[in-house]
Amino acid sequence: MARRPEAPRRPARLRHWRDWQSLAYLAALPALAAWQWVHGFAVLLYAPMLFLTLGVGVIHHNHVHLRMWRGRRMNRFTDFWITLLQGHPTFVFWPAHVANHHRHRHGPRDVARTYRFGGDTNHLRGYLLHPFQAVWVLVPVFFGWLARLRRHRPGPWRYCMAQYALWLGSWSALLLLDWRKALLLVIVPQLHGLHWLLATNYLQHAHADGRRPGPDTEARCDTAGTRLNYARNFEGLVNPLLFNIGLHTAHHENPHVHWSELTQLHRTRYRARVDPALNEQGLVPYMVRVFVLGALWPRFRSRSMMPSVPVPSESSTH
């Protein structure tokens, strides 16, 4: 009996057409680095390259919440491509962000909650230090998660190890090729992007309300009546440039919708239900007002929404 001919493989398709912007960022960053590697350092190219490292971090975040492609192969290729560009395995978002931050929403069991480190602050020093403090407590989470994965799901564990191998192998090869160019054009920009990625947590949650909501108010999606003052939102130019990263409440309440839908969700469902102090008109004006002017004049500082009595951690492991 003749074998049936195999159906032609359908080309991979983007889940949403707006991710052409994501693909443009993922292509532009290595192109700018490669041009400068060959032709020499150029400030006019280096500055947008640093901006693109911020974009890659947001793309990584979005790709974890909703896979970019409608096919496994392209999604896995994108995992490895982001690993190369970001200088860290993409799997870390699962234990650190999805299973921790989205589960506990800046509450007492959120491992990297901003008020864990030096109290409930919101100033420039806290913003600059938060990524280092967060890494200190998140690395044990990664290793513990990987250990459990190795015992119970060795296939996904090998996938994570492959990401580590690709990242460390790329750094080793580039450093051997030309360590000065590797540091300037690859590693330093990647570390800049990773600092931003972790510091974003401080921007979005410092001085927000980190108290644990009651069981009847812990919405899993967009349940009416959810206490929403656990996050700060930024409107303005940051959102079209960085994939609606500023619309944080809408994202927390709808973590699996495409990032392009957050604009309408923020405007129609959540903006009016968040304390007005947590809806900022723009990211840069906020940072100038709070971190720069606030260091000199108290009237420009934000006000904490946390109770005066410290909120205790609910677990000794956190």
Phi, psi and omega in degrees: 000129183292141178287142177289134178297141179291141178294140179299138181291128180286138178296146180298141181237143173294146178290328181216138185295337181293345179283002167299329174296318177299315180296323179297318178295318182292337176270324185291322183299307179293332178295317179294320178294318181294319180299316181288330176299322182275316190257350179109159182299138178220119183302320183293342175260329182291321181298309177295333177295319176297321177297319181295333176295330174293316181298321180296322177299319179290321177299317176304310179303313182292323181294329177290317183287323179214111185302138190290329187248162175264028179211141185296318185300314181290326177294320178291321175301319179295322175305312183289325179294317178295322176303315178298316185285325186271340180076030175194146182300143181286340184295340187299338179295333182293304180287325187275323188255304184290308185280347181245293188293314180288333179286319187253350170050056176066015180276184184299340180260003174285114188303321184255028178304140188295326184279003175287331189254100175075017178093182184275091186243166171203086180210175186298318180297319178296321179297316182289326183275336188304318179302320180290320177295320180293318179300320182301322182265342182274330181303315175299329176295316178301310184294321177296319179295318179294322179296318178293322180296319181297322181288321190254334182219076185297332179296304175301328177297317178296326177297318178295320179296325177297324177294317176300317181297318179295314181298305183293326177294320179294317177298315181298316181295316182291322178294323177291326181291312178193100188294328180292313178294323180298317179294311186290318190260346183236299191288313179298313175301321178296317178295324175300315180294322179292323176299314178299316183302316180283325180290338177302326177301322179291317179300319188276342187231344181299130182070005170279173185275108182263011178292147180287127176289160177290165183299334181275357180241005179274084183290139177269338180226262179226049179296135178297142176092001179296139174287121193247006186273025178273355185217155177254144178247145176239123176263182176095202192293336181301331185284312175294332180280327186233042164059042176061031180296338183282344186268071195280326179295313179300323179293314180299321183281340180224068190292344185253006175278157178292145185302332182291342180275351185291332181300310180292320179298317179299314184290320189264334186247324195243331187304314183287344183264356177262144176307132183305331180294343181261003175252101182265146181285336180195154182288309183296314176302322178297313182295321177295315183295310188279315187275329182260298181293324180296335177290339183253323184232119184302333184293344179268356182280155175281163180246134183289142174260006178277155176293157181294330176279128182303143177275119182286154172290145182267001181210136180294340180280350180253000000 
